[in-house]
Amino acid sequence: MNKSDVLKCYEAGDFFKNADLVGIDLSHIKLAKADFSEANLQLAKFNDTDLSESNFNYADLSNADLSGAILRNAFLVGANLTNANLGQTDLRGAFLGGSTLCSTNFRDADLKDAIIGSPNWIVPDAFSPYTDFEGANLEGTIFGETTPKGVSMLGAKFTSAYLYEVNFSESVYYPQQLEEAITNKIVR
């Protein structure tokens, strides 16, 4: 399946659940409300693609490039985001509960009002990059029931974020970053 095949299927109202779309380039198009649940999207490219309200539940997005994509109110429950690039991505209101985060790039992403509950943090080996939230907007984000491991949150904005049962002892951040957050049972 190539980009034009995907567009034809999308326009016909078809779904991509369980589809094998390894390495496909779907950059610079609109696929809002598409269903990619349980799809194999390893190495896929979604640069600057509108994926608002799309479903990526349990999809394999390892090594995918979603930089600059619009994923407003998207569902990424249980998605594998290992080595995925979500830098400068619009993830406002997205739901990332139970997703796998290992060397995932969220640098300068907008996660305002997103829900990041109980993600599966995997610490990369000594030669791999950390999961990076540097400069990310986490304003109003619900972040809970987790111990972020192998994570850099330097410069992330936590204004009005709700942090509950979060253990930051294995994360890199500035303590003053959490001053404007709403906290409940956190470990620093």
Backbone as CSV, one residue per row, in Angstrom:
resi,resn,N_x,N_y,N_z,CA_x,CA_y,CA_z,C_x,C_y,C_z
1,MET,0.847,-1.170,0.000,0.000,0.000,0.000,0.894,1.233,0.000
2,ASN,0.583,2.203,-0.863,1.346,3.432,-0.892,0.465,4.611,-0.468
3,LYS,1.020,5.813,-0.527,0.312,7.006,-0.063,-1.009,7.213,-0.804
4,SER,-1.021,7.066,-2.117,-2.264,7.287,-2.862,-3.308,6.210,-2.534
5,ASP,-2.858,4.973,-2.286,-3.793,3.909,-1.874,-4.425,4.247,-0.531
6,VAL,-3.604,4.737,0.399,-4.107,5.105,1.724,-5.118,6.234,1.602
7,LEU,-4.818,7.241,0.787,-5.751,8.362,0.612,-7.070,7.898,0.016
8,LYS,-7.033,7.015,-0.967,-8.261,6.490,-1.567,-9.090,5.733,-0.536
9,CYS,-8.434,4.884,0.238,-9.135,4.120,1.279,-9.722,5.052,2.332
10,TYR,-8.946,6.061,2.731,-9.400,7.024,3.730,-10.632,7.775,3.235
11,GLU,-10.581,8.244,1.995,-11.707,8.987,1.426,-12.944,8.101,1.272
12,ALA,-12.735,6.792,1.142,-13.849,5.843,1.032,-14.381,5.434,2.409
13,GLY,-13.731,5.948,3.464,-14.179,5.637,4.821,-13.636,4.337,5.375
14,ASP,-12.614,3.776,4.727,-12.019,2.529,5.212,-11.132,2.788,6.420
15,PHE,-10.885,1.731,7.173,-10.033,1.798,8.348,-8.714,1.091,8.062
16,PHE,-7.720,1.371,8.880,-6.394,0.776,8.714,-6.038,-0.086,9.917
17,LYS,-7.052,-0.569,10.624,-6.842,-1.412,11.794,-6.085,-2.664,11.362
18,ASN,-5.030,-2.975,12.106,-4.169,-4.133,11.852,-3.415,-4.056,10.524
19,ALA,-3.407,-2.912,9.869,-2.727,-2.790,8.579,-1.215,-2.844,8.751
20,ASP,-0.536,-3.390,7.753,0.921,-3.423,7.736,1.391,-2.297,6.827
21,LEU,1.789,-1.178,7.451,2.188,0.020,6.712,3.622,0.425,7.079
22,VAL,4.475,-0.572,7.232,5.866,-0.329,7.617,6.531,0.591,6.598
23,GLY,7.150,1.658,7.103,7.938,2.564,6.273,7.158,3.471,5.337
24,ILE,5.853,3.496,5.429,5.054,4.327,4.514,5.261,5.807,4.815
25,ASP,5.250,6.628,3.778,5.372,8.076,3.950,4.003,8.707,3.725
26,LEU,3.392,9.165,4.835,2.073,9.807,4.789,2.199,11.260,5.257
27,SER,3.274,11.894,4.871,3.545,13.271,5.279,2.704,14.264,4.487
28,HIS,2.391,15.390,5.159,1.761,16.562,4.536,0.368,16.292,3.956
29,ILE,-0.414,15.425,4.622,-1.787,15.173,4.169,-2.729,15.227,5.366
30,LYS,-4.020,15.141,5.109,-5.014,15.144,6.172,-5.615,13.747,6.312
31,LEU,-5.471,13.196,7.531,-6.032,11.884,7.849,-6.756,11.960,9.198
32,ALA,-7.453,13.062,9.437,-8.158,13.251,10.708,-9.179,12.142,10.906
33,LYS,-9.291,11.676,12.136,-10.235,10.635,12.557,-9.976,9.272,11.905
34,ALA,-8.773,9.066,11.396,-8.427,7.761,10.805,-8.215,6.733,11.920
35,ASP,-8.486,5.485,11.614,-8.297,4.398,12.582,-7.092,3.559,12.171
36,PHE,-5.987,3.756,12.902,-4.770,2.985,12.706,-4.540,2.044,13.887
37,SER,-5.594,1.709,14.619,-5.419,0.879,15.811,-4.792,-0.469,15.426
38,GLU,-3.835,-0.872,16.243,-3.122,-2.145,16.103,-2.358,-2.272,14.790
39,ALA,-2.159,-1.157,14.080,-1.423,-1.186,12.811,0.080,-1.227,13.056
40,ASN,0.801,-1.827,12.109,2.256,-1.831,12.147,2.739,-0.633,11.332
41,LEU,3.165,0.412,12.043,3.586,1.667,11.423,5.053,1.957,11.717
42,GLN,5.838,0.903,11.916,7.258,1.102,12.162,7.873,1.886,11.006
43,LEU,8.723,2.837,11.342,9.449,3.652,10.363,8.545,4.516,9.478
44,ALA,7.274,4.626,9.799,6.354,5.449,9.004,6.669,6.928,9.187
45,LYS,6.297,7.728,8.191,6.512,9.170,8.249,5.163,9.867,8.165
46,PHE,4.912,10.708,9.190,3.684,11.486,9.254,4.023,12.963,9.454
47,ASN,5.114,13.430,8.891,5.539,14.816,9.093,4.453,15.786,8.646
48,ASP,4.101,16.697,9.557,3.128,17.757,9.262,1.792,17.224,8.745
49,THR,1.392,16.041,9.193,0.121,15.437,8.790,-0.937,15.731,9.842
50,ASP,-2.155,16.026,9.410,-3.269,16.249,10.328,-3.881,14.900,10.688
51,LEU,-3.638,14.483,11.919,-4.147,13.214,12.442,-5.068,13.461,13.635
52,SER,-5.715,14.624,13.668,-6.604,14.976,14.776,-7.634,13.879,14.993
53,GLU,-7.846,13.535,16.250,-8.861,12.563,16.674,-8.663,11.173,16.062
54,SER,-7.482,10.888,15.585,-7.204,9.565,15.019,-6.954,8.553,16.131
55,ASN,-7.111,7.285,15.786,-6.960,6.198,16.738,-5.699,5.403,16.403
56,PHE,-4.725,5.459,17.315,-3.496,4.685,17.190,-3.371,3.697,18.358
57,ASN,-4.490,3.322,18.962,-4.431,2.412,20.099,-3.726,1.118,19.712
58,TYR,-2.715,0.778,20.509,-1.929,-0.451,20.359,-1.213,-0.550,19.007
59,ALA,-1.016,0.573,18.337,-0.253,0.581,17.087,1.238,0.567,17.397
60,ASP,2.025,0.008,16.497,3.477,0.020,16.623,4.017,1.183,15.804
61,LEU,4.367,2.254,16.511,4.922,3.453,15.881,6.413,3.577,16.181
62,SER,7.070,2.453,16.452,8.495,2.513,16.764,9.269,3.039,15.559
63,ASN,10.179,3.946,15.850,11.021,4.590,14.842,10.227,5.409,13.821
64,ALA,8.989,5.744,14.124,8.165,6.570,13.226,8.520,8.046,13.421
65,ASP,8.311,8.831,12.385,8.564,10.273,12.440,7.232,11.005,12.318
66,LEU,6.785,11.576,13.446,5.535,12.333,13.482,5.821,13.808,13.765
67,SER,7.032,14.245,13.493,7.403,15.621,13.818,6.496,16.606,13.089
68,GLY,6.002,17.572,13.843,5.134,18.604,13.291,3.717,18.156,12.987
69,ALA,3.383,16.909,13.299,2.032,16.399,13.027,1.021,17.002,13.999
70,ILE,-0.244,16.975,13.606,-1.337,17.419,14.474,-2.051,16.162,14.955
71,LEU,-1.935,15.906,16.253,-2.555,14.737,16.877,-3.497,15.181,17.994
72,ARG,-4.202,16.290,17.783,-5.131,16.793,18.801,-6.189,15.749,19.092
73,ASN,-6.391,15.484,20.377,-7.411,14.545,20.847,-7.261,13.144,20.241
74,ALA,-6.052,12.790,19.873,-5.793,11.455,19.315,-5.672,10.431,20.441
75,PHE,-5.907,9.179,20.101,-5.798,8.077,21.053,-4.556,7.269,20.722
76,LEU,-3.653,7.166,21.711,-2.431,6.394,21.565,-2.303,5.412,22.735
77,VAL,-3.417,4.844,23.161,-3.427,3.916,24.292,-2.613,2.680,23.920
78,GLY,-1.629,2.370,24.731,-0.827,1.171,24.511,0.038,1.222,23.264
79,ALA,0.165,2.374,22.630,0.976,2.485,21.412,2.456,2.336,21.753
80,ASN,3.205,1.699,20.861,4.651,1.573,21.021,5.297,2.777,20.347
81,LEU,5.842,3.677,21.169,6.465,4.903,20.668,7.986,4.870,20.849
82,THR,8.564,3.682,20.859,10.004,3.531,21.015,10.730,4.208,19.847
83,ASN,11.649,5.103,20.175,12.436,5.852,19.187,11.583,6.688,18.234
84,ALA,10.343,6.941,18.575,9.484,7.768,17.716,9.845,9.241,17.895
85,ASN,9.735,9.994,16.813,9.991,11.426,16.856,8.663,12.164,16.843
86,LEU,8.306,12.747,17.998,7.105,13.552,18.120,7.488,15.003,18.431
87,GLY,8.674,15.393,18.039,9.143,16.755,18.256,8.260,17.753,17.539
88,GLN,7.900,18.818,18.234,7.060,19.907,17.718,5.694,19.413,17.227
89,THR,5.225,18.330,17.832,3.927,17.763,17.469,2.839,18.369,18.344
90,ASP,1.654,18.572,17.782,0.502,19.079,18.514,-0.265,17.879,19.068
91,LEU,-0.074,17.602,20.350,-0.732,16.489,21.031,-1.727,16.992,22.072
92,ARG,-2.280,18.181,21.869,-3.211,18.734,22.847,-4.414,17.805,22.996
93,GLY,-4.697,17.443,24.245,-5.847,16.600,24.542,-5.670,15.139,24.163
94,ALA,-4.485,14.746,23.745,-4.250,13.351,23.353,-4.238,12.441,24.585
95,PHE,-4.545,11.175,24.372,-4.565,10.187,25.442,-3.485,9.153,25.158
96,LEU,-2.447,9.138,26.034,-1.304,8.255,25.855,-1.210,7.221,26.971
97,GLY,-2.323,6.840,27.564,-2.308,5.882,28.669,-1.707,4.546,28.258
98,GLY,-0.755,4.067,29.048,-0.172,2.753,28.820,0.734,2.657,27.605
99,SER,1.084,3.779,27.004,1.961,3.724,25.830,3.395,3.408,26.257
100,THR,4.161,2.826,25.343,5.565,2.506,25.604,6.422,3.677,25.167
101,LEU,7.187,4.213,26.127,8.040,5.366,25.867,9.488,4.976,26.138
102,CYS,10.273,4.889,25.093,11.697,4.571,25.207,12.426,5.355,24.121
103,SER,13.274,6.273,24.528,13.993,7.130,23.585,13.027,7.887,22.670
104,THR,11.869,8.223,23.209,10.847,8.948,22.451,11.139,10.443,22.521
105,ASN,11.050,11.126,21.396,11.331,12.560,21.343,10.035,13.360,21.357
106,PHE,9.801,14.061,22.482,8.668,14.984,22.613,9.177,16.424,22.681
107,ARG,10.385,16.667,22.234,11.001,17.990,22.354,10.120,19.048,21.686
108,ASP,9.790,20.081,22.467,8.977,21.217,22.005,7.580,20.814,21.524
109,ALA,7.095,19.648,21.938,5.734,19.215,21.593,4.732,19.934,22.494
110,ASP,3.509,20.083,22.013,2.441,20.696,22.797,1.512,19.589,23.290
111,LEU,1.645,19.254,24.574,0.833,18.216,25.198,-0.183,18.813,26.162
112,LYS,-0.577,20.058,25.925,-1.539,20.723,26.806,-2.800,19.866,26.923
113,ASP,-3.211,19.633,28.178,-4.425,18.882,28.511,-4.393,17.417,28.057
114,ALA,-3.221,16.906,27.735,-3.101,15.486,27.378,-3.160,14.633,28.648
115,ILE,-3.395,13.357,28.473,-3.391,12.414,29.598,-2.283,11.404,29.346
116,ILE,-1.320,11.384,30.276,-0.207,10.444,30.189,-0.264,9.594,31.450
117,GLY,-1.115,8.593,31.439,-1.313,7.757,32.625,-0.672,6.400,32.476
118,SER,0.092,6.034,33.460,0.712,4.710,33.547,1.437,4.274,32.282
119,PRO,2.285,5.140,31.718,3.029,4.683,30.541,4.056,3.630,30.927
120,ASN,4.484,2.873,29.954,5.504,1.850,30.134,6.848,2.486,29.771
121,TRP,7.600,2.929,30.788,8.891,3.579,30.558,9.945,2.494,30.421
122,ILE,10.703,2.527,29.373,11.798,1.579,29.210,13.076,2.391,29.145
123,VAL,14.014,2.057,30.027,15.279,2.780,30.064,16.148,2.285,28.912
124,PRO,16.593,3.206,28.065,17.446,2.792,26.952,18.821,2.361,27.452
125,ASP,19.575,1.709,26.597,20.931,1.349,26.991,21.776,2.621,27.069
126,ALA,23.005,2.473,27.509,23.864,3.626,27.754,24.148,4.453,26.505
127,PHE,23.956,3.891,25.336,24.288,4.592,24.105,23.067,5.144,23.365
128,SER,21.888,4.966,23.935,20.657,5.442,23.303,20.203,6.749,23.950
129,PRO,19.464,7.573,23.212,18.967,8.820,23.814,17.843,8.542,24.811
130,TYR,17.700,9.461,25.746,16.615,9.379,26.713,15.306,9.811,26.069
131,THR,14.194,9.462,26.700,12.916,10.053,26.306,13.014,11.527,26.666
132,ASP,12.709,12.386,25.723,13.014,13.803,25.861,11.756,14.662,25.775
133,PHE,11.439,15.331,26.893,10.334,16.285,26.948,10.870,17.714,27.021
134,GLU,12.117,17.927,26.645,12.721,19.250,26.774,11.914,20.290,26.000
135,GLY,11.519,21.342,26.713,10.763,22.435,26.103,9.315,22.105,25.784
136,ALA,8.851,20.918,26.165,7.469,20.525,25.870,6.484,21.310,26.744
137,ASN,5.307,21.568,26.197,4.243,22.211,26.955,3.374,21.117,27.576
138,LEU,3.492,20.953,28.889,2.704,19.971,29.635,1.649,20.678,30.485
139,GLU,1.291,21.887,30.092,0.310,22.681,30.815,-1.041,21.964,30.844
140,GLY,-1.557,21.769,32.052,-2.858,21.132,32.210,-2.853,19.624,31.954
141,THR,-1.702,19.067,31.698,-1.596,17.629,31.422,-1.831,16.828,32.699
142,ILE,-2.519,15.726,32.560,-2.672,14.789,33.679,-1.589,13.739,33.503
143,PHE,-0.731,13.666,34.493,0.445,12.815,34.423,0.436,11.982,35.692
144,GLY,0.136,10.703,35.605,0.020,9.997,36.861,0.346,8.528,36.865
145,GLU,0.443,8.059,38.134,0.689,6.653,38.437,1.877,6.114,37.667
146,THR,3.024,6.798,37.832,4.185,6.421,37.031,5.494,6.837,37.678
147,THR,6.549,6.177,37.272,7.908,6.551,37.617,8.660,6.746,36.308
148,PRO,8.729,7.986,35.815,9.450,8.216,34.561,10.915,7.813,34.696
149,LYS,11.349,6.886,33.874,12.730,6.399,33.912,13.399,6.727,32.587
150,GLY,14.660,7.177,32.674,15.372,7.519,31.457,14.721,8.676,30.727
151,VAL,14.303,9.703,31.493,13.528,10.810,30.925,14.180,12.146,31.280
152,SER,14.272,13.029,30.288,14.700,14.400,30.527,13.493,15.310,30.345
153,MET,13.212,16.090,31.390,12.095,17.038,31.339,12.598,18.467,31.502
154,LEU,13.870,18.682,31.214,14.457,20.000,31.368,13.712,21.012,30.502
155,GLY,13.255,22.079,31.130,12.569,23.140,30.402,11.123,22.857,30.051
156,ALA,10.601,21.693,30.431,9.187,21.401,30.167,8.326,22.302,31.043
157,LYS,7.194,22.722,30.521,6.293,23.632,31.229,5.172,22.822,31.882
158,PHE,5.101,22.852,33.225,4.125,22.080,33.983,3.013,22.933,34.583
159,THR,2.787,24.147,34.097,1.776,25.030,34.670,0.413,24.339,34.693
160,SER,-0.179,24.273,35.882,-1.496,23.666,36.103,-1.579,22.192,35.707
161,ALA,-0.440,21.553,35.495,-0.458,20.109,35.225,-0.855,19.392,36.507
162,TYR,-1.593,18.317,36.384,-1.986,17.527,37.553,-1.091,16.308,37.607
163,LEU,-0.203,16.292,38.604,0.767,15.219,38.769,0.375,14.405,39.999
164,TYR,-0.073,13.182,39.796,-0.453,12.358,40.927,0.288,11.027,40.881
165,GLU,0.761,10.651,42.054,1.512,9.404,42.214,2.615,9.280,41.169
166,VAL,3.404,10.364,41.035,4.530,10.377,40.110,5.818,10.389,40.921
167,ASN,6.725,9.509,40.573,8.031,9.437,41.209,9.058,9.958,40.211
168,PHE,9.540,11.177,40.440,10.490,11.811,39.534,11.949,11.503,39.897
169,SER,12.189,10.587,40.822,13.547,10.335,41.300,14.479,9.801,40.212
170,GLU,13.941,9.263,39.135,14.775,8.725,38.054,14.672,9.571,36.782
171,SER,14.273,10.858,36.954,14.130,11.788,35.830,15.078,12.964,36.008
172,VAL,15.375,13.624,34.913,16.186,14.832,34.957,15.246,16.017,34.732
173,TYR,15.219,16.942,35.711,14.350,18.120,35.630,14.854,19.135,36.641
174,TYR,14.344,20.352,36.559,14.647,21.381,37.549,13.504,21.387,38.555
175,PRO,13.783,21.288,39.862,12.710,21.249,40.866,11.716,22.409,40.751
176,GLN,12.182,23.593,40.370,11.278,24.743,40.251,10.265,24.563,39.120
177,GLN,10.497,23.631,38.204,9.540,23.382,37.127,8.200,22.893,37.677
178,LEU,8.225,22.235,38.821,7.008,21.647,39.381,6.249,22.605,40.294
179,GLU,6.769,23.806,40.508,6.149,24.750,41.438,4.748,25.181,41.019
180,GLU,4.451,25.241,39.736,3.140,25.687,39.280,2.215,24.519,38.949
181,ALA,2.677,23.318,39.257,1.856,22.123,39.000,0.999,21.809,40.221
182,ILE,-0.069,21.107,39.995,-0.909,20.592,41.073,-0.384,19.200,41.366
183,THR,0.082,18.995,42.578,0.748,17.726,42.887,0.000,16.940,43.974
184,ASN,0.066,15.637,43.847,-0.541,14.740,44.812,0.290,13.462,44.866
185,LYS,0.919,13.212,45.996,1.726,12.006,46.202,2.837,11.874,45.176
186,ILE,3.677,12.916,45.071,4.804,12.797,44.169,6.099,12.649,44.954
187,VAL,7.091,12.019,44.340,8.427,11.872,44.921,9.361,12.630,44.015
188,ARG,10.186,13.476,44.654,11.135,14.277,43.852,12.521,13.726,43.988
